[in-house]
Amino acid sequence: MMTNTSPDRLYGRKSFRKLSLAISALLLMICAQPALSQISALKDHDVKEPVDISADKLEVRQKENIAVFVGNVQVVQGDMTMTSDRINVYYEAGEEKELSSSITRLDAAGNVRVKSPTEEITSSWAVYDLSEGIITLGDRVVLKTEDGVLKGKKLRLNLDSGVISIEGQDGKDRVKGQFTVPDK
């Protein structure tokens, strides 16, 4: 006599349906690629473009090559905008005869927001390393795109490749996401 070894029979009809739905949802998420291999709209962002900065207050620490912008700080470079409560601008001073200087890094603290044409990232702090072309954001990071929302402890955006990576907190917190499912 032949025994029925179908998955329905072995696991129960309801359990098998739940497992099938879970696998289907996982495959849909992987195939739809909403965030896991997401490429930022800031891919190939030109870090050599001029950086325009405005704020309520400015303090320049010339001996340290630091400019401190405080209060409603806004940084615009091309199609990227960064806002924050405070941004420290680190620069390399030009030769004594030159009046120019070169920005190497921006450190933002408090209510940080980075916007591109298609995404918005919020966090508590950010470091924009212009020489490496990398923006790192941390603490309560939220990435919003038209495809969904991702949350994590730390986000790294490579402006050359456009690759966004998000990680949790020391294995305690996990990266969390909510995605829209495309219509058929």
C-alpha positions as CSV (number, residue, x, y, z in Angstrom):
1,M,0.0,0.0,0.0
2,M,1.3,3.4,-0.9
3,T,1.3,6.1,1.8
4,N,0.5,9.7,1.1
5,T,3.6,11.8,1.7
6,S,2.5,15.1,0.2
7,P,3.5,18.2,2.2
8,D,-0.2,18.8,3.0
9,R,-0.4,15.5,4.6
10,L,3.0,15.6,6.4
11,Y,2.7,19.2,7.8
12,G,-1.0,19.8,7.8
13,R,-2.9,21.9,5.3
14,K,-2.8,25.2,7.3
15,S,0.9,24.9,8.2
16,F,1.9,24.1,4.6
17,R,-0.1,27.1,3.3
18,K,1.6,29.4,5.8
19,L,5.0,28.1,4.8
20,S,4.2,28.5,1.1
21,L,3.0,32.1,1.7
22,A,6.2,32.9,3.7
23,I,8.4,31.4,1.0
24,S,6.5,33.3,-1.7
25,A,6.8,36.6,0.2
26,L,10.5,36.1,0.7
27,L,11.0,35.3,-3.0
28,L,9.0,38.3,-4.0
29,M,11.1,40.6,-1.7
30,I,14.4,39.2,-3.1
31,C,13.2,39.4,-6.8
32,A,11.7,42.8,-6.4
33,Q,15.0,44.2,-4.9
34,P,13.4,47.1,-3.1
35,A,16.2,47.7,-0.6
36,L,18.7,44.9,-0.2
37,S,20.6,45.8,-3.3
38,Q,19.3,49.3,-3.5
39,I,21.3,51.9,-5.5
40,S,20.9,55.5,-4.3
41,A,19.9,58.3,-6.6
42,L,23.2,59.9,-5.5
43,K,25.2,57.3,-7.4
44,D,28.1,59.1,-9.2
45,H,27.4,62.2,-7.1
46,D,30.2,64.7,-7.9
47,V,31.9,65.5,-4.5
48,K,34.0,68.2,-6.3
49,E,30.9,70.3,-6.8
50,P,30.7,73.5,-4.7
51,V,29.3,73.1,-1.2
52,D,26.9,75.9,-0.2
53,I,26.4,76.2,3.6
54,S,24.0,78.4,5.5
55,A,23.2,78.7,9.3
56,D,22.1,81.0,12.1
57,K,25.6,81.2,13.5
58,L,29.2,80.6,12.3
59,E,32.3,80.3,14.4
60,V,35.7,79.8,12.6
61,R,38.6,78.1,14.5
62,Q,41.3,79.1,12.0
63,K,44.2,77.5,13.9
64,E,42.3,74.1,13.9
65,N,40.9,74.5,10.3
66,I,37.4,74.0,11.6
67,A,34.3,76.1,10.8
68,V,31.3,75.4,13.2
69,F,27.8,76.2,11.8
70,V,25.0,76.2,14.4
71,G,21.2,76.5,14.1
72,N,19.1,75.5,11.1
73,V,22.2,74.4,9.2
74,Q,21.7,73.6,5.5
75,V,24.3,72.2,3.2
76,V,23.6,71.9,-0.6
77,Q,25.9,70.1,-3.0
78,G,24.4,69.4,-6.4
79,D,21.1,67.6,-6.0
80,M,21.9,66.5,-2.4
81,T,20.8,68.5,0.7
82,M,21.9,67.9,4.3
83,T,20.3,69.7,7.2
84,S,21.2,69.6,10.9
85,D,21.2,71.5,14.2
86,R,25.0,71.7,14.0
87,I,27.7,70.9,11.4
88,N,31.5,71.1,11.9
89,V,33.3,71.7,8.6
90,Y,36.9,70.4,8.5
91,Y,39.1,71.9,5.8
92,E,42.7,72.1,4.6
93,A,43.9,75.7,4.4
94,G,45.5,76.8,1.2
95,E,48.9,78.3,0.9
96,E,49.4,81.6,2.8
97,K,49.1,83.6,-0.5
98,E,45.9,81.7,-1.5
99,L,42.5,82.6,-0.1
100,S,41.0,79.3,-0.9
101,S,40.5,76.2,1.2
102,S,39.4,72.7,0.6
103,I,36.6,71.0,2.6
104,T,37.6,67.4,3.6
105,R,34.8,66.4,6.0
106,L,31.4,67.5,7.5
107,D,30.3,66.2,10.9
108,A,26.6,66.8,11.5
109,A,24.9,66.4,14.9
110,G,21.2,66.7,15.9
111,N,18.2,66.1,13.6
112,V,20.2,65.2,10.6
113,R,18.4,64.8,7.3
114,V,20.0,63.9,3.9
115,K,17.8,64.3,0.9
116,S,18.2,63.3,-2.7
117,P,15.7,63.4,-5.6
118,T,14.2,60.0,-4.6
119,E,15.1,59.3,-1.0
120,E,15.3,60.8,2.5
121,I,17.5,59.6,5.3
122,T,17.2,60.8,8.9
123,S,19.5,60.2,11.9
124,S,21.0,61.7,15.0
125,W,24.5,62.2,13.5
126,A,26.3,62.0,10.2
127,V,29.9,62.2,8.8
128,Y,30.4,63.2,5.2
129,D,33.9,62.3,4.1
130,L,34.4,64.2,0.9
131,S,37.8,62.7,0.1
132,E,36.3,59.1,0.2
133,G,32.9,60.1,-1.1
134,I,31.1,58.3,1.7
135,I,28.3,59.5,4.1
136,T,27.9,57.5,7.3
137,L,24.8,58.2,9.4
138,G,24.0,56.8,12.8
139,D,21.6,56.4,15.7
140,R,17.9,55.9,14.8
141,V,18.5,55.8,11.1
142,V,15.4,55.9,8.8
143,L,15.7,55.6,5.0
144,K,12.5,56.4,3.1
145,T,12.1,55.7,-0.6
146,E,9.1,55.3,-2.9
147,D,9.6,51.5,-2.4
148,G,9.4,51.5,1.4
149,V,11.1,52.3,4.7
150,L,14.3,50.8,6.3
151,K,15.4,51.4,9.9
152,G,18.7,50.6,11.5
153,K,21.5,51.8,13.8
154,K,24.0,52.8,11.1
155,L,23.8,53.5,7.4
156,R,26.7,53.9,4.9
157,L,26.1,55.5,1.5
158,N,28.9,55.3,-1.1
159,L,28.4,58.2,-3.4
160,D,30.5,56.7,-6.2
161,S,28.8,53.3,-6.4
162,G,25.5,54.4,-4.9
163,V,25.4,51.3,-2.7
164,I,23.5,51.8,0.6
165,S,24.3,49.4,3.5
166,I,22.4,49.4,6.8
167,E,23.3,47.5,10.0
168,G,21.8,46.9,13.4
169,Q,23.3,47.7,16.8
170,D,25.9,45.2,18.0
171,G,23.7,42.3,17.2
172,K,21.0,43.5,19.5
173,D,18.9,45.5,17.1
174,R,18.1,44.2,13.7
175,V,17.6,46.1,10.5
176,K,13.8,46.5,9.9
177,G,12.0,47.2,6.7
178,Q,8.6,47.7,5.3
179,F,8.2,47.5,1.5
180,T,5.5,48.1,-1.0
181,V,4.5,45.1,-3.1
182,P,4.3,46.0,-6.8
183,D,1.0,45.5,-8.7
184,K,1.1,42.6,-11.1
